[in-house]
Amino acid sequence: MLNFEFQNPTKIIFRRDQISKIAAEIPQGARVMMLYGGGSIKTNGIYEQVSKALAGFEVVEFGGIPANPEYEILLDALQVIKAESIDFMLAVGGGSVIDGVKFLSAAALYDGDEPWNILKNSVRTFKGLPFGTVLTIPATGSEMNSGAVITRKATQEKLSMGGPGLFPVFSILDPQVIASIPKRQLANGITDAFTHVLEQYMTYPTEAFLQDRFAESIMQTLIEIAPRVMNNPGDYEAAANFMWSCTMALNGLIQKGVPTDWAVHAIGHELTALFGIDHARTLSVIAPSHYRFNFEAKKAKLAQYAERVWGLEKDDTDSLANAAIEKTEAFFHSLEIDTKLSAYTDQFEGTAEKIEQRFQERGWLGLGEHKSLSPADVKQIVTMSY
């Protein structure tokens, strides 16, 4: 196992009925911007709880941050931040809202003329406008990491950003919020978290025994609680395990000291940018084809995953590895998530070539844990996903 450092400064407040504690976590006298999405928090009681907790602060609200947070809308929020001299933000939502607030955290202190260059030029943020979060949809782990992904609708681009200045100061995680989440979003959240773990695990053996078992335990937990969460989102214990699994899947712990992949995400982001497909569903489309295309390089880890996570027993590595891919697809299908691009759009022809060209233009010439996947390889993986 490689040497590493791990520092995560986000304070996690995890239990029921904790939204009222927001006031104690925000500096006294702060001018606060409260940001949220499409308004569901106004029907499930969360908005009322947050507003009550912020009663002692000057608060400016900004709603309407969409799924796959859009650059153009975030620029409107940025104007308000500067006009109102905001010095603390509170993201009330899921990964999209939190990611949007991370962009605003960086952009508010950015010296350049074009904030999109933060993403385009992979500018790392070391100091941002401070913010906290109230998590309403578990999935992305954005409540305890420093990364974000932003969509620019005008150019059909979806790019990532990050840096040590973009960790939330605190995050409120109340599993009770899951009771009001639609089933489609619950399925997305389970799939998103599961694939996050796969991206950090499904590489090649490195004798990082504990790291492997951390990853395997998260996947086993998601498999175990998925039916309970889908059938009864009000099941508090299942909801708590689901929420914590999503956070642990991408708070930086399980990737320390081991190789990681992230090619599935890089390709999946393009499908969202081109077609507006839910992020989690693009991952389910690409992952099986990615593993089949890179079968020889990944089969040892696939076989280990088959045995340890799915409890499979077969005589040879190839059979186990193939069965692991099939089990993964079946798990996604059990959540009513399709794993072929053609299930989401009838305009899929030519997608592989378009993504290949985009990766070439950006100079993305080596994806995956070995940095060996070329744009031409990506084209083949996408074609296999039709």
N, C-alpha and C positions, 0 to 999 in steps of 0.2 A: 504494500500500500504506500502511496506517495505521502510526503509530508504536506501539511496544510495548516492554515489559520482559519478560524471561524469566529466571526463576531456578528451578532445580530442584536441591535439596540432597541428593537420594538418591544414595548411593554404589552403583554397579552393579558386581557381581563376576560376570563372564560368561565361563564356560568350564567344561569338564568337571572333575569331582572337586574342587569348591570348598566343599562343605558343611563340611568340616573347619575352614574359616577363620572360622566363626561366632564362636568364642571370642574371637578377636582384635578383633571388632567390638562386643562387648558390654562395658559398663563392669565392671571388676573389683568383685566383691562384690555385684553386682546380684541381686535376687530376681526370678527369671524365670518368667513364665507362658508355656508352650508351648501354642499353640492349633492345632487341626486339625479336619478334617471327619469323614467317615464311617469312617475307618479304613484306607483303601487304602494309606496310607503305611506301615502295618504289614506289608503283604504285598509291597511293591516295594523294600524296603531303605532307604527314605528315613528312616523313624522311627529305625532303628538308627543310621544315620549322624548324625542330628541329636542323638540321645541321647548318643552318644559324644562329640560336639563340645561338649556342655553339661555334661560330667562334673564340671567344676570349679565349677559354680554350684548354688545352691539352686533347684530347678525344681518348679513346680506345673503339672500338665497339665490341659487342658480340651479334650475331644474332642466331636464330635457337632454341629459347626456345619454346618447343611444348605446345599445350594444355595439361592440367594436367602436370605441369612442372616436369621434370624428374630429379631425384637426380643425376644420372650419368652424365648428361649434365651439370648440375649446378656445379659439382665438377670441370669440365673443366674451367668454368668461375671463380671459386674460385682460381684456380692456376694463372690465368691472373691477378686477383685483387692483389694477393700477389707479383707476379713478377713485376708488373707495379706500385706498391705502390699507388694504387687507393685510394682516400680519399672521393669521392662522387660518387654515382650511380644515373643514370636516367633511370627509367623504362618507355619505350614507348610501350604501349600495353594494353591489357585487364587484367583480373584477373590472368591469368596464368603467364604472364610476371611479374606482380607486386608481386604475391606470390613467384615466383622464386627469385626476388630481395630481398624480406624479408628474405628468407632463407639465401641468401648470406650475408645480413646485419648481421645476427646472427653468421653465420659460420666464417666470416672474423675476428671476435674478440673472437671466441671460443677457450678455452684453451685445450680441449680434442683432442685426436687423431682421433676419428671417428665422423665427423659432424652429421651422421645419428642419433647419440644418443640424439641430440637436440630434435628430433621428438620421437624417441623410448622411451625416459625417460621423456618426457613432460617437458623439461628444459625451464623455462621462461627467456626471454631475456630482461634485464633491460638497456643495452646499446648496440647499434648496429652501424654499419657503416652507416652514414647518406645517405638518398636517397630522390629523388622526383619522381613524376610520371606525365606522359602525358597520360591520359586515352583515349583509342581508341575504346574500346568495353564496354559499360555499362552492368553490370550484378552482379558482386560479391560484390561490395562495398569495395573492397580491397584498393581503393584509399583513404579511410578515416577511416580505422581501423587498428588494429595491429595483425591480425591473418593471417595465411597462411596454405595451404594444399599442400603437396608435395608427388609425386609418386615415388616409387622405383621399376623400371621395373623388375629388377632381381628377386625380391621376391614377386612381385604382391601385394605390400602394398601401401596404401595411408593414410598418417597420418597428423595430424594437429599440429600446433605450434603457439606460440604467445608470447606476453609480451609487457610492456609499452615502450620498446626501439625500437619497430618495427612500429611505426606510421610514415608515410611519412612526410617529412618536409613541403612539399607543393604538391599540385596536380592541374594540369591544366585540366579543364573540358570544352571542346568546343563542344557543341551539333552538330556542323556541321559535325563531323567525322562520325556520324551515317549514313549519306547519302551513304557511300561506303560499309557498312556492309552487307554481304549476308543475305538473309531472314532466313536461318536456325539459324544463330547466333543471329539474332534479337529475334526470337522465344525463343531461349535458354535464352537470357538475361531477357526477360519478365518473363519467368517461374522461373528462378533462383531467381530473386528479390521477386516475389510473394511468393515463398516457404520460403525464408528467413523470411518474415513477419509472415507467418503461424507458423513457428517454435517458434517464440517469443510470439505468440498470442494464438494459439490453445492449451490451457492447461485447466485451470479452472478459474471461476470468483474470482477476488480478490478485487473488488471495486476500481481498479486503473482506474478510469473513463477516465482521459485524456490520459493515456498511451494506453488504448484500442482504443480510437478514433484517436490517432496518427496512430496506426497500420491500422485501418480500412480505414483511408483516403489514405494511400499509396496503399492499395489493390484496392480501388475504382478508384484511378487515373490510375493504371496500366490497369484495365479492360476498362476504358474509352478510353485511348489513344492507346491501343494495335492495334485496326484496322487501325488507322491513321498511326502508325509507320510501320506496316507491308505493308500497301498499298502504302505509300509514305514516305520513310525514309528521304527524303529531306524536309519534313514539319518541319521547325525549331522549332515551338512552341511545337509540339508533341514530337519532339526529346529532347527538353530541359526538358520537364516534365518527360519523360522516364528516362533520365540520372539522374536527381535529385532524382527520386523515388528509383532508384537502390542504389544510395549513401545513402539515408536516411534509406533504409531498413536494412542496416547493419553497421551503423557507431556508434552503441552502445546506441543510444538515446532510442529507443522504448523498449529495454529490461530492462531498469533501473527500479528497484522496483517491478518487476513482475517475476513469474516463467517462465522458458523457457524449451523447449523440446530437440531438436537437435538429436533425435533418427533417424529421416528420413535421415539426413545428414550422420550420422554414418553408417547406412546401405547402403545408396546410394554410399558412397565412395568405399565400397567393390565391388559394381557392376562395377564401373569405373575401379578399379584396376584389376578385373578379366577379363573384356570383352572390356575395352576401350570405353564404352558407354559415350556419352557426360554427364557431371555432371548434368546439368539441367534435362536431360531426365531420369536419375536414380531417381531424386527426384519425378518426375511425376509418376514413376512406384511405388515407395514405399508409398508416402503420402496417397493415397486413402485407401490402405490396412491397413496402420498404424491406420488411424482414425476409420476404421471399426472394427479392432481388439480391439481397446481401446475405443469403442463407449460409454460405460457406464461412464467412467471417463471423457470423453471429450464432452458429448452430450450437456451440458449446454452452453459451449462456442461455439460449432458447431451451436446450435440454434440461439445464439446471432449473430454470423457471417452470418447466413442465412438471418436474418431480416435486419441487419444494412448494410451489404455489398451487398447482392443480392436482397434486397427488397422483400423477400418472406413473405407470410402470411399464416400460417396454425394453426390448433387448438392446436396441442400438440407438446411437445418438441421433441419426437422421430421422428415424421414426418419431422419437420423442420431440425433436425440434419442430417437425411438421405438425405434430399433434398440438404443440403449444400455440402455434399460429391459429390453428382451427379453433382451439378453446378460447382464444382472445376474441376472434370474430364472433363466436357463439355468445360470449358474454355481452358484447356490444348489441347483438341482435336481441338478447333477452331484455335489454333496456329499450327496445323498439328503435334502435339506431341502425340505419342502413350503412353498409360499408363499400358502396360503389358510387362513384361520382354521377353516373347516369340516373341514380335515384333522386338526385337533387336538381338536376338541370338537363334539358334536352339540347343544350348548346355546348356540350362537352367536347365535341370534335375540335381539334386544334389547340386545346388547352395545354397539352404537353409541350408543344412547340413554343407557345407563348411564354410559358414559365421558363423554359430553357433559354429563350432569348433574354428575358429579364435578368436571369442569374448571370448570363454572359456580360450584359451591359453593366451590372453592378460589380463585376469582378469576383463573383462568388464561385471560385473554381475548385473548391475542395471542402465539401460538407461531410458530416459524420465524425465518428470518433477517431478515424484515421485520416481525416481531411482528404479523403480520396475520391469522394463522389463528385463527378464532374457535372456540368449542366446537361451533357448528353445522357448521363446516368439518370439524372432527375427526370428527363424526358421519358425514359423507359419506365421508371417507377410510376409516373403519372398515367402513362398509357395503360399499364397493368391495372390501374385503379378504375378505369372506365366501367 
